[in-house]
Amino acid sequence: MRKIICFLFVLSCSLWVMADDDLSPNGKEPKPKSKAEAEARQRLKEIMDEAFRLHCQWGKDIEHDDSDSINIYDYPVCQKIDDLDRRYCSDDWNKLKNAVDSIDSKLPEDEQGYWDAGYWIKGQGVYCCTFGKIVKVKREGNNKLFIVYSYDAVESIFEGIDESGNEIWNDYPLVYYATAAVNMVYERGNWYIDDFYERYEDEEEIMESCKIGMKAYLNNPY
C-alpha cells in the first residue's frame, strides 16, 4: 500500500458563515435541511467510521509487531484500506487516482511519487481517529454537497531518521480535535466521496483539494 498525500496545491473555497456554525468539540450539530442531506450525512459518518477503524487497526498492528521482517504496507488490513476508494469514492475520483497510481507505478522504488500521507486520516503519523460531528453542509448543485466534519485523532510524531536509516517516532502520541471536509456526490444510487480537503479551521481558510492536486500532478508528474 502507498503512503498517501494531497500535494500542496491549494484551492480557495467559497465558504459561508451560518448562525449555528460551531467548530468547538462541544458545539451543536446543525439539523439537515432535506432528506437527501440527512442521507448524505449518515452515509459519510458510516464511511468515515469504517475508514478510521481500519487505520486504527493498522496502527495497532504496527505498534504491536516487534519484527523487522514485515513491511508496514503488507499487513492484511492494508488491502481493506486500499479498497476504501473503490467502495466509497466517486467514479471521477477513482479515475483520477488510478491515473496517478499508474504514473507512480513506473517510478523507481526509491522515488516518492505523488502519495506521501493520508487523505482519509489527514496526516502521516495519525493512526487512530474517531468521528465527531457534522459541522457545516453546503449544497453545490442538485447532486453535490460540501460537508465539513470534526474528528478526534491520536497522532504519533515523526522526528526524523536515525544513523541506520530507520524512522524515529516519539513514544508520546499527540491527541487533538480537528476538522476536515469532503465533497459528496449522488451517483449509482448512493452518496460517494468526490474529493477530500485538508483540515478546516474557519471560513477564511485556504483549503487543499486532493482532486485539484491530482490534476496538476497529471499535467506535470515529475
C-alpha positions, 0 to 999 in steps of 0.5 A: 500500500502507498503512503498517501498525500494531497500535494500542496496545491491549494484551492480557495473555497467559497465558504459561508458563515451560518448562525449555528456554525460551531467548530468547538468539540462541544458545539451543536450539530446543525439539523439537515435541511432535506432528506437527501442531506440527512442521507448524505450525512449518515452515509459519510459518518458510516464511511468515515467510521469504517475508514478510521477503524481500519487505520486504527487497526493498522496502527495497532498492528504496527505498534504491536509487531516487534519484527523487522521482517514485515513491511508496514504496507503488507499487513492484511488490513492494508488491502481493506484500506486500499479498497476504501476508494473503490467502495466509497469514492466517486467514479471521477475520483477513482479515475483520477487516482488510478491515473496517478497510481499508474504514473507512480507505478513506473517510478523507481522504488526509491522515488516518492511519487505523488502519495506521501500521507493520508487523505482519509486520516489527514496526516502521516503519523495519525493512526487512530481517529474517531468521528465527531460531528457534522459541522457545516453542509453546503449544497453545490448543485442538485447532486453535490454537497460540501460537508465539513466534519470534526474528528478526534485523532491520536497522532504519533510524531515523526522526528526524523531518521536515525544513523541506520536509516530507520524512522524515529517516532516519539513514544508520546502520541499527540491527541487533538480535535480537528476538522476536515471536509469532503465533497459528496456526490449522488451517483449509482444510487448512493452518496460517494466521496468526490474529493477530500480537503485538508483540515478546516479551521474557519471560513477564511481558510485556504483549503487543499483539494486532493482532486485539484492536486491530482490534476496538476500532478497529471499535467506535470508528474515529475 
